[in-house]
Amino acid sequence: MPPVRPLQFAIIVPTHNRPDELARCLNAIALLRYPRNAFEVIVVDDGSDVPVTPTIDDIRLRQRLEVTLVRQDNAGPAAARNAGAARARARYMAFTDDDCEVDPQWLTNLERHVGQSGDTMVGGKTVNRLSHNVYSTASQLIVDSVYAFYNVDATAPQFFTTSNMGVPLRRFRELGGFNAEVFSYASEDRDLCQRWLDRGWGLTYSSDAIVHHSHALRFWSFCRQHFAYGRGAYRFAVMHLRTRRIDGQRLFRFHANPGNWLFRPFRDGLPNPGVLTVALIVWQVANLCGYLWQFAQRPPREEPTR
């Protein structure tokens, strides 16, 4: 019998209509080089039309991986992650997505950076697995460019995505979790990180805590995704500029300076840099359209600062 360890991590995986991707995600979790009795897995079915239970039952049988299934009506990934957090029993939570496959050392490397204070959020490195897909590659370039801009000071990063994030459960609950009412489908991670920093808690980047991302995108799904991100960006700006806790000029400086993103395919020596550059321009247009569309709607109602 392996020695009993305290329950350190709850791995939270929201899912919606992607049973094949979820199966690959859970298979990768089953291969973690981390004591099985020191982590739990919670899958939150966000109102899928395709049954999730057969996928989870198959993983339980073949991999002997215990998985807790939580179901909710479709409310978006932020609400799904909150639902998973409500069931968590571990000291820390590790968030990833159903189209991600974690590296075998993922939890081990997250654990090395969480610290003993219980106030540290850890963000890991996400790697695009679909290098043949120009839109998936462009999306990864966007994330890399945003990380390079907002986390330029390695000792004081400011932003992590929820595809690869570790947070202490106690602090997450104290903060109120993700603001799923305002940021139901986009920017919930930006909002959480900002509120985390507002409390004076730390963020730490772990480049060796790796997940592999396999989100296949086409032109219109790429546009829809970044239109939604533009909507979320407007809501984020409205809420946090109101508190005067963020630098308004810095908030828009990333997009205003094409050197931050436009020339990255050439700088990184990627294949088909011209095509990728066009995709990045499309991203900016879709993002701006989403931002302006949300601006034209009724602004989100005032939310109390958590």
C-alpha positions in Angstrom: 0.0 0.0 0.0 1.3 3.5 -0.9 1.7 5.8 2.1 -1.3 8.0 2.7 -0.6 11.6 1.8 -2.8 14.7 2.6 -5.1 15.6 -0.3 -3.0 18.3 -2.0 -4.8 19.0 -5.3 -8.2 19.0 -6.8 -8.0 19.0 -10.6 -11.0 20.8 -12.0 -12.0 20.1 -15.6 -15.1 21.9 -17.2 -16.4 20.2 -20.3 -19.1 20.9 -22.9 -19.9 18.6 -25.8 -16.3 17.3 -26.3 -16.2 13.7 -25.1 -13.2 12.6 -27.2 -11.1 15.6 -26.0 -12.3 14.9 -22.4 -11.1 11.3 -22.7 -7.7 12.4 -23.8 -7.5 14.9 -21.0 -8.4 12.3 -18.4 -6.1 9.7 -19.8 -3.2 12.2 -19.4 -4.3 13.0 -15.8 -4.2 9.2 -15.1 -0.5 9.2 -16.2 0.5 11.9 -13.8 3.7 11.0 -11.8 2.0 12.1 -8.6 0.6 10.0 -5.8 -3.0 9.0 -6.7 -4.1 9.4 -3.1 -2.9 13.0 -3.1 -5.2 14.4 -5.8 -8.8 14.3 -6.8 -10.4 14.8 -10.2 -13.6 16.8 -10.6 -15.2 17.0 -14.1 -18.0 19.5 -14.4 -20.5 18.9 -17.3 -21.6 22.3 -18.4 -24.9 21.2 -19.9 -23.5 18.9 -22.6 -25.9 17.5 -25.2 -23.6 14.5 -25.6 -23.6 12.2 -22.6 -20.4 12.5 -20.5 -20.9 9.5 -18.2 -19.7 6.8 -20.7 -16.4 8.6 -21.1 -15.9 8.9 -17.4 -17.0 5.3 -16.7 -14.5 4.1 -19.3 -11.6 6.0 -17.7 -12.6 4.7 -14.3 -12.5 1.1 -15.6 -9.4 1.3 -17.7 -7.2 3.7 -15.8 -8.6 3.1 -12.3 -8.9 6.8 -11.9 -11.5 8.1 -9.5 -13.5 11.0 -11.1 -16.2 13.0 -9.5 -18.8 14.2 -12.0 -20.8 17.4 -11.4 -23.6 18.4 -13.7 -25.1 21.9 -14.3 -27.2 23.6 -16.9 -25.1 25.4 -19.5 -23.7 28.5 -17.8 -20.2 28.8 -19.2 -16.8 27.7 -18.0 -16.5 30.2 -15.2 -19.6 28.9 -13.5 -18.5 25.3 -14.2 -15.1 25.9 -12.5 -16.9 27.5 -9.5 -19.1 24.4 -9.3 -16.0 22.2 -9.3 -14.4 24.3 -6.6 -17.5 23.9 -4.4 -16.9 20.2 -4.4 -13.2 20.3 -3.9 -11.6 19.0 -0.7 -7.9 19.5 -1.3 -5.6 22.3 -0.2 -5.1 23.5 -3.8 -7.0 23.5 -7.0 -5.4 22.9 -10.4 -7.5 24.2 -13.4 -7.2 22.9 -16.9 -9.5 22.5 -19.9 -11.1 19.4 -21.5 -9.0 20.0 -24.7 -5.7 19.9 -22.8 -3.4 17.1 -21.9 -1.2 17.6 -18.9 2.5 16.7 -18.7 3.2 13.8 -16.3 5.2 16.2 -14.1 2.5 18.9 -14.1 1.3 18.6 -10.5 4.8 18.0 -9.2 6.0 21.2 -10.8 3.0 23.2 -9.7 3.5 22.0 -6.1 7.1 23.2 -6.2 5.9 26.8 -6.7 2.8 27.1 -4.6 4.8 28.0 -1.5 3.9 27.6 2.1 2.0 30.9 2.6 -1.1 29.7 0.9 -1.5 33.0 -0.9 0.2 32.1 -4.2 -1.5 31.5 -7.5 0.7 29.6 -10.0 0.4 29.7 -13.8 2.1 27.1 -16.0 3.1 27.0 -19.6 0.6 26.0 -22.3 1.9 24.5 -25.6 -0.1 24.2 -28.8 -0.2 20.6 -30.0 -1.9 21.5 -33.4 1.0 23.3 -35.1 -0.5 22.4 -38.5 -3.7 24.5 -37.7 -3.0 28.1 -38.5 -5.8 29.4 -36.2 -4.7 27.2 -33.3 -1.2 28.4 -33.8 -2.3 32.0 -34.0 -4.3 31.6 -30.7 -1.2 30.2 -29.0 0.9 33.2 -30.3 -1.7 35.5 -28.8 -1.4 33.9 -25.4 2.4 33.9 -25.7 2.4 37.6 -26.6 0.0 38.5 -23.8 2.2 36.6 -21.3 5.3 38.3 -22.6 3.7 41.7 -22.2 1.9 41.3 -18.8 4.5 39.0 -17.2 7.6 40.7 -18.4 8.8 41.0 -14.8 9.3 37.3 -13.9 9.1 38.2 -10.2 5.7 39.9 -10.5 3.5 38.3 -13.2 0.0 39.7 -13.6 -2.0 37.3 -15.7 -2.5 33.6 -16.2 -5.1 31.6 -18.2 -7.3 29.0 -16.7 -6.0 26.3 -19.0 -3.1 25.9 -16.6 -3.5 27.5 -13.2 -3.1 26.4 -9.6 -4.7 28.3 -6.7 -5.1 27.7 -3.0 -8.7 26.7 -2.3 -9.0 28.8 0.9 -8.1 32.0 -0.9 -10.1 31.2 -4.0 -13.2 30.8 -1.8 -12.4 33.9 0.2 -12.2 35.9 -3.1 -15.6 34.5 -4.2 -14.3 32.4 -7.0 -14.7 33.4 -10.6 -17.2 36.2 -11.3 -19.4 34.0 -13.5 -22.2 36.5 -13.7 -20.3 39.2 -15.5 -17.6 37.0 -17.1 -19.5 33.9 -18.0 -17.6 33.0 -21.2 -14.5 35.2 -21.4 -12.0 37.2 -19.3 -12.9 35.4 -16.0 -9.2 34.6 -15.7 -8.1 38.2 -16.1 -10.7 39.3 -13.6 -9.6 36.7 -11.0 -5.9 37.5 -11.4 -6.6 41.3 -11.0 -8.7 40.7 -7.8 -6.0 38.4 -6.5 -3.4 41.1 -7.0 -5.7 43.6 -5.4 -5.7 41.6 -2.2 -1.9 41.7 -2.1 -1.5 38.0 -2.9 1.2 36.7 -5.2 1.4 35.2 -8.7 4.2 32.9 -9.7 5.0 31.5 -13.1 6.1 27.9 -13.5 7.5 27.3 -17.0 8.0 23.6 -16.2 4.3 23.0 -15.3 3.2 22.2 -18.9 -0.1 21.3 -20.6 -0.6 20.6 -24.3 -3.5 22.3 -25.9 -5.4 20.7 -28.8 -8.1 23.2 -29.7 -8.9 22.8 -33.4 -10.1 26.1 -34.9 -11.4 27.2 -38.3 -11.8 30.7 -39.6 -15.3 31.4 -38.1 -14.7 29.6 -34.8 -11.5 31.6 -34.5 -13.4 34.8 -35.2 -16.2 33.9 -32.7 -13.7 33.1 -30.0 -11.9 36.4 -30.2 -15.1 38.3 -30.7 -16.2 36.9 -27.3 -12.8 37.8 -25.8 -13.3 41.4 -27.0 -16.6 41.5 -25.2 -14.9 40.2 -22.1 -12.2 42.7 -22.5 -14.7 45.6 -22.5 -16.4 44.2 -19.3 -13.0 43.8 -17.6 -12.0 47.4 -18.5 -15.3 48.8 -17.2 -15.1 47.0 -13.9 -11.5 47.5 -13.1 -10.9 51.0 -14.4 -13.7 51.9 -12.2 -11.7 50.8 -9.2 -8.7 52.8 -10.4 -6.5 49.8 -9.4 -5.1 49.2 -12.9 -3.2 51.4 -15.3 -5.6 52.4 -18.0 -2.9 53.3 -20.5 -1.2 49.9 -20.0 -4.5 48.1 -20.5 -4.6 49.3 -24.1 -0.9 49.6 -24.8 -0.6 46.0 -25.8 -3.0 46.3 -28.7 -1.8 49.8 -29.7 1.8 48.7 -30.3 1.9 46.1 -33.1 5.4 45.3 -32.1 3.9 43.3 -29.2 2.1 40.9 -31.5 2.2 41.6 -35.2 5.8 40.6 -36.0 6.0 37.6 -33.6 5.7 34.9 -36.3 8.8 36.4 -38.0 10.7 36.9 -34.7 9.9 33.3 -33.6 10.9 31.9 -37.0 7.6 30.1 -37.4 6.5 28.4 -40.6 4.2 30.4 -42.8 4.8 33.7 -40.9 2.8 35.7 -43.5 -0.3 33.6 -43.1 0.0 33.8 -39.3 0.4 37.5 -39.5 -2.9 37.8 -41.4 -4.6 35.6 -38.8 -3.3 37.9 -36.1 -4.8 40.9 -37.9 -8.1 39.0 -38.1 -7.8 38.5 -34.4 -7.4 42.2 -33.8 -10.4 43.0 -35.9 -12.6 40.3 -34.2 -11.5 41.5 -30.8 -12.2 45.1 -31.6 -15.6 44.2 -33.0 -16.5 42.3 -29.8 -15.3 45.2 -27.7 -17.3 47.8 -29.6 -20.4 45.5 -29.7 -20.3 45.2 -25.9 -19.7 48.9 -25.6 -22.9 49.5 -27.6 -24.9 47.2 -25.3 -26.2 48.1 -21.8 -23.1 48.2 -19.6 -22.7 45.5 -17.0 -24.3 46.5 -13.8 -22.1 47.6 -10.9 -20.6 44.7 -9.1 -19.4 44.9 -5.5 -15.6 44.6 -5.2 -14.9 41.1 -3.8 
